[in-house]
Amino acid sequence: MKLAPICEMQMHYTWIDYVDYGVGGQYVGTLEGTVKGDRLKGTVKSVNVPAKRPDNVNCPAFRGIIYTEDGAKIYFEFNGIALLRPEDKARVFTTALSLRSGDARYAWVNDTVGAVEGILNTTTDQMIVRANACQNELETVPV
């Protein structure tokens, strides 16, 4: 399998709150930002509802819409894991990616399985996300 870049997102939390369960907890936050790349460009609005495990690992669960520069809307989901980087308290996350659109120009997203890598500055609530399509290299191998 190889990864093919889809886009980079720069997002920031516009609101975030946390409920402590005593043995973990639940964050809820809204985000906005920009999308840049060869395949997708525009803006993004999202909600993230990551659970916080008792071992201080967060489980990102993003749901949002990419608004492309040419007027399409693309729904996306990220689900994965976010580890705390001890030296600066940043959250470094890796997630699966799924995309959906009814716009014919972006029909390719409906068949894309992706992977995301990202980092959240927990002081400024700014994040950088890199989204990649997973390309199956066994596609042409005879069986």
MOURBEL-V22747 format. One record per backbone hydrogen bond with DSSP energy under -0.5 kcal/mol. CO is the residue of the C=O (numbers start at 1). NH is the residue of the N-H. If there is no record, write none. Layout:
BEGIN
((CO NH) (CO NH))
END
This chain:
BEGIN
((2 135) (4 133) (6 39) (6 40) (7 131) (8 36) (9 11) (9 129) (10 34) (11 127) (12 32) (15 30) (17 28) (18 20) (19 21) (19 26) (24 21) (24 22) (25 52) (26 19) (28 17) (29 48) (30 14) (30 15) (31 46) (32 12) (33 44) (34 10) (35 42) (36 8) (41 69) (42 35) (43 67) (44 33) (45 65) (46 31) (47 63) (48 29) (50 27) (51 53) (51 59) (52 25) (53 56) (57 53) (58 60) (58 82) (59 51) (60 80) (61 49) (62 78) (63 47) (64 76) (65 45) (65 67) (66 68) (66 74) (67 43) (68 71) (72 68) (74 66) (75 100) (76 64) (77 98) (78 62) (79 96) (81 94) (82 58) (83 92) (84 86) (85 88) (85 89) (85 90) (90 85) (90 92) (91 93) (91 120) (92 83) (93 118) (94 81) (95 116) (96 79) (97 114) (98 77) (100 75) (102 104) (103 106) (104 107) (106 109) (107 110) (108 111) (109 99) (109 112) (112 99) (113 134) (114 97) (115 132) (116 95) (117 130) (118 93) (119 128) (120 91) (120 122) (121 125) (121 126) (125 13) (126 121) (127 11) (128 119) (129 9) (129 131) (130 117) (131 6) (131 7) (132 115) (133 4) (133 135) (134 136) (135 2) (135 137) (136 139) (138 141) (140 142))
END
